Amino acid sequence: MNFVMLDEKRVIVNREVERFIRTLKDWGFKPIPCNFYDFETIGGGFHCASVDIRRRGELKSYF
């Protein structure tokens, strides 16, 4: 289950996970099915390939 939430309702998901898309719709979400097979060859999905553009809280450095 690897996806990216855009807001409280819209969620980007791989178009190949049809059962999960139906489940999201049943739960009241608005899935946005997209092709995403190139990145999956090395593992992961939309969430793994995305970068946060806004964060809240303190950013800590561990280096």
Sequence and secondary structure as in RCSB ss.txt:
>XXXX:A:sequence
MNFVMLDEKRVIVNREVERFIRTLKDWGFKPIPCNFYDFETIGGGFHCASVDIRRRGELKSYF
>XXXX:A:secstr
   EE SSSEEEEETT HHHHHHHHHTT EEEEE   TGGGGS  HHHH   S   S      
